Amino acid sequence: MMPTVIILAGGLGTRLRSVTHDHIPKPMVPVSYQGENYPFMSFLLSHLYGQGIRKIILCVDHLAEQIVSYFGDGHRYGMQITYDNAGPVLTAARVKQAMEKTDDYNVIIHCGDVFHPLNIDRFLQNFNQHPENLMQIAVHKKLRSEHTKPNLVIGKKGQVFDYKKKNAGENRLVLDTGVLIVRRGILSYISDSPEESLTENLYPELIKKNVVGTYESETAFYDVGTPAEYSRFCNYVEKVGIRPLLEQKSSANGVA
């Protein structure tokens, strides 16, 4: 059975204000498909549906009503979508609260402004081969855009040694794509503080414990958090023709 996917979709989208004008939540920015506009989130959900994912928890906050109004409970798309609104808290605090809504032992966490169409079966298989790890981060082998920079130092076997380093020494620098899978054991490393961040607090703590692995991929990677990357994704959709989430239909485009 495929795990639940928690999507972080509550950010303010400050870097994308020239597109959203603070009237649209970042996951709902319009992307044209066959002459009609669909929200960015619908392309992400379409991929997940095509990979067998049916249960989604959307962590919302900023302009959440627009997301809820559009996707509802997911029934008309053949998915089960629930919402968690923790308010203006940081990412690890959001994840902790959202994980209380599922009994799944393994949970995928996905940034709501990222399109990185992984083969989820392979992603899970790799994680299951490393039971010693509490977290596995999907990383990009090769940078495809001048707007993205590598930020994880990993060893030959994929173990994460450091975060936000510019020099890897004898190790390698790769890009964290904002897609990860975790075991429930991470909850003991997240405090009840609303200021708990995935990258600033949880990552360093787990890296020190040597329990963070990686899954390397060369599949498409788009972070629509900036106008340039948003435009690049729109061009990608037009060129490749990937489909948004449609009622009772799905797509598994761009699988690595």
Phi, psi and omega per residue, in radians:
M1 nan 2.368 3.134
M2 -1.257 2.509 -3.133
P3 -1.304 2.867 2.994
T4 -1.192 2.535 3.060
V5 -1.935 2.152 3.033
I6 -1.662 2.122 -3.133
I7 -1.914 2.156 3.138
L8 -1.455 1.833 -3.005
A9 -2.272 0.511 -3.042
G10 -1.934 0.094 -3.068
G11 -1.220 2.832 -3.120
L12 -1.372 -0.370 3.139
G13 1.148 0.733 -3.060
T14 -1.090 -0.565 -3.131
R15 -1.291 -0.230 -3.049
L16 -1.955 0.338 -3.057
R17 -1.100 -0.452 3.109
S18 -1.186 -0.271 3.098
V19 -1.792 -0.791 -3.061
T20 -1.448 -0.505 -3.063
H21 0.915 0.480 -3.128
D22 1.069 0.312 3.112
H23 -1.909 -0.205 -3.117
I24 -2.271 2.310 3.036
P25 -1.188 2.557 -3.036
K26 -0.893 -0.742 -3.127
P27 -1.162 -0.187 -3.078
M28 -1.825 0.181 3.121
V29 -1.061 2.448 -3.012
P30 -1.328 2.441 3.061
V31 -2.278 2.250 -3.066
S32 -1.396 2.341 3.051
Y33 -2.442 2.021 -3.132
Q34 0.898 0.765 3.040
G35 1.476 -0.021 3.110
E36 -2.129 2.625 3.120
N37 -1.609 2.364 3.060
Y38 -2.271 2.618 3.121
P39 -1.197 2.567 3.107
F40 -0.871 -0.727 -3.101
M41 -0.986 -0.528 -3.098
S42 -1.190 -0.485 3.090
F43 -1.306 -0.665 3.065
L44 -1.113 -0.838 -3.132
L45 -1.137 -0.597 3.108
S46 -1.078 -0.768 3.104
H47 -1.090 -0.811 -3.120
L48 -1.072 -0.693 3.098
Y49 -1.061 -0.786 -3.139
G50 -1.119 -0.360 3.108
Q51 -1.614 0.064 3.083
G52 1.683 0.037 3.117
I53 -1.331 2.311 3.125
R54 -2.164 -0.418 -3.085
K55 -1.872 2.146 -3.100
I56 -2.206 2.379 2.942
I57 -2.022 2.036 3.127
L58 -1.674 2.047 3.057
C59 -1.508 1.941 -3.019
V60 -2.108 2.871 3.046
D61 -2.848 -1.369 -3.077
H62 -1.082 2.071 3.123
L63 0.913 0.689 -3.055
A64 -1.038 -0.545 -3.063
E65 -1.053 -0.510 3.130
Q66 -1.193 -0.682 3.126
I67 -1.198 -0.814 -3.127
V68 -1.091 -0.737 -3.126
S69 -1.101 -0.668 -3.075
Y70 -1.328 -0.834 -3.010
F71 -1.645 -0.392 3.141
G72 0.967 -2.481 3.141
D73 -1.527 0.064 3.089
G74 1.445 -0.083 -3.028
H75 -1.009 -0.722 -3.084
R76 -1.255 -0.184 3.068
Y77 -1.801 0.023 -3.103
G78 1.366 0.375 3.134
M79 -2.173 2.877 3.052
Q80 -1.982 1.863 -3.085
I81 -1.955 2.176 3.025
T82 -2.086 2.883 -3.038
Y83 -2.205 2.546 3.044
D84 -2.326 2.073 3.133
N85 -2.003 1.696 -3.110
A86 -1.528 0.010 -3.105
G87 1.421 -2.853 -3.066
P88 -1.376 1.162 3.105
V89 -1.979 2.906 -3.114
L90 -1.452 3.030 -2.881
T91 -1.105 -0.732 -3.135
A92 -1.155 -0.658 3.080
A93 -1.104 -0.669 3.089
R94 -1.103 -0.802 -3.113
V95 -1.086 -0.752 -3.118
K96 -1.053 -0.791 -3.136
Q97 -1.169 -0.707 -3.126
A98 -1.149 -0.641 -3.121
M99 -1.155 -0.339 3.078
E100 -1.256 -0.198 3.134
K101 -1.594 -0.025 3.129
T102 -2.380 2.624 3.075
D103 -1.702 0.024 -3.113
D104 -1.002 2.399 3.108
Y105 -1.319 -0.689 3.054
N106 -1.882 2.399 -3.127
V107 -2.362 2.362 3.045
I108 -1.567 2.357 3.078
I109 -1.996 2.269 -3.012
H110 -2.334 2.205 3.036
C111 -1.135 2.414 -3.058
G112 -1.367 -0.041 3.105
D113 -2.015 0.349 -3.084
V114 -2.096 2.384 2.983
F115 -2.084 1.894 -3.132
H116 -2.462 1.501 -2.958
P117 -1.289 1.414 3.138
L118 -1.301 2.725 2.880
N119 -1.376 1.830 -3.010
I120 -1.144 -0.616 3.100
D121 -1.015 -0.819 3.141
R122 -1.161 -0.659 3.106
F123 -1.038 -0.792 3.130
L124 -1.195 -0.751 -3.124
Q125 -1.044 -0.747 3.130
N126 -1.096 -0.704 3.124
F127 -1.131 -0.745 -3.123
N128 -1.164 -0.401 3.101
Q129 -1.344 -0.123 -3.122
H130 -2.264 1.211 -3.097
P131 -1.092 -0.263 3.133
E132 -1.296 -0.303 -3.108
N133 -1.562 2.433 3.040
L134 -1.618 -0.302 -3.103
M135 -2.523 2.492 3.008
Q136 -2.288 2.227 -3.093
I137 -1.861 2.286 3.022
A138 -1.321 2.221 -3.109
V139 -2.194 2.688 -3.128
H140 -1.713 2.255 -3.131
K141 -1.231 -0.719 -3.056
K142 -2.215 2.324 3.128
L143 -1.295 2.375 -3.131
R144 -1.909 -0.018 -3.055
S145 -2.549 2.527 3.095
E146 -1.229 -0.192 -3.079
H147 -1.617 -0.019 3.130
T148 -2.053 2.507 -3.100
K149 -2.281 2.466 3.102
P150 -1.111 2.536 -3.054
N151 -2.502 0.058 3.109
L152 -2.107 2.347 3.036
V153 -1.698 2.115 -3.126
I154 -2.210 2.676 3.108
G155 -1.545 -3.063 -3.075
K156 -1.096 -0.523 -3.122
K157 -1.678 0.153 3.049
G158 1.581 -0.005 3.137
Q159 -1.265 2.414 -3.122
V160 -1.443 2.211 -3.129
F161 -1.799 -0.482 -3.101
D162 -2.842 2.864 -3.103
Y163 -2.274 2.457 3.114
K164 1.137 0.614 3.077
K165 -1.783 2.503 3.139
K166 -1.642 -0.313 -3.113
N167 -2.201 2.132 -3.074
A168 -1.656 -0.105 -3.089
G169 1.106 -2.245 -3.139
E170 -1.435 -0.074 3.102
N171 -1.617 -2.930 -3.083
R172 -2.090 2.581 3.015
L173 -1.769 2.263 3.105
V174 -2.335 2.958 -3.096
L175 -1.738 2.167 2.985
D176 -1.245 2.112 -3.040
T177 -1.615 0.005 3.126
G178 1.424 0.314 3.058
V179 -2.183 2.167 -3.117
L180 -2.557 2.813 3.056
I181 -2.195 2.472 -3.067
V182 -2.345 2.742 2.976
R183 -1.700 2.791 -3.073
R184 -1.076 -0.319 3.138
G185 -1.050 -0.329 -3.139
I186 -1.157 -0.380 -3.073
L187 -1.049 -0.528 -3.136
S188 -1.255 -0.187 3.135
Y189 -1.766 -0.009 -3.127
I190 -1.925 2.093 3.137
S191 -1.319 3.116 3.124
D192 -1.507 0.059 -3.116
S193 -1.228 2.389 3.071
P194 -1.204 -0.167 -3.114
E195 -1.614 0.173 -3.131
E196 -1.339 2.149 -3.127
S197 -1.940 2.540 3.078
L198 -1.082 -0.938 -3.019
T199 -1.372 -0.555 -3.075
E200 -1.565 -0.450 -3.085
N201 -2.049 -0.965 -3.048
L202 -1.239 -0.807 3.124
Y203 -0.921 -0.989 -3.101
P204 -1.018 -0.665 -3.121
E205 -1.132 -0.792 -3.121
L206 -1.275 -0.580 3.097
I207 -1.112 -0.683 3.092
K208 -1.077 -0.573 3.141
K209 -1.443 -0.087 -3.141
N210 1.064 0.776 -3.112
V211 -2.183 0.479 3.119
V212 -2.099 2.054 3.090
G213 -1.906 -3.128 -3.134
T214 -2.364 2.787 3.007
Y215 -2.213 2.059 -3.046
E216 -1.629 2.414 -3.103
S217 -2.532 2.691 3.050
E218 -2.024 0.182 -3.129
T219 -1.201 2.947 -3.071
A220 -0.927 2.483 3.075
F221 -2.402 2.178 3.126
Y222 -2.386 2.252 3.034
D223 -1.989 1.858 -3.026
V224 -1.463 0.329 -3.115
G225 -1.274 -0.184 3.097
T226 -2.173 2.694 3.128
P227 -0.975 -0.696 -3.111
A228 -1.132 -0.776 -3.136
E229 -1.254 -0.596 3.061
Y230 -1.064 -0.793 3.115
S231 -1.107 -0.687 3.134
R232 -1.116 -0.678 3.116
F233 -1.187 -0.729 3.110
C234 -1.021 -0.717 3.104
N235 -1.150 -0.652 3.113
Y236 -1.097 -0.777 3.133
V237 -1.086 -0.765 -3.140
E238 -1.112 -0.689 -3.082
K239 -1.316 -0.793 -3.027
V240 -1.549 -0.508 3.115
G241 1.400 0.459 3.103
I242 -1.132 2.563 -3.001
R243 -1.714 2.593 2.989
P244 -1.375 3.044 3.071
L245 -1.272 2.083 3.125
L246 -1.996 2.830 -3.077
E247 -1.040 2.087 3.101
Q248 1.001 0.417 3.064
K249 -2.222 2.848 -3.083
S250 -2.598 2.961 3.114
S251 -2.568 2.501 3.079
A252 -2.165 0.853 -3.025
N253 -1.291 2.620 2.987
G254 1.181 0.453 -3.067
V255 -1.225 2.353 -3.140
A256 -1.392 nan nan
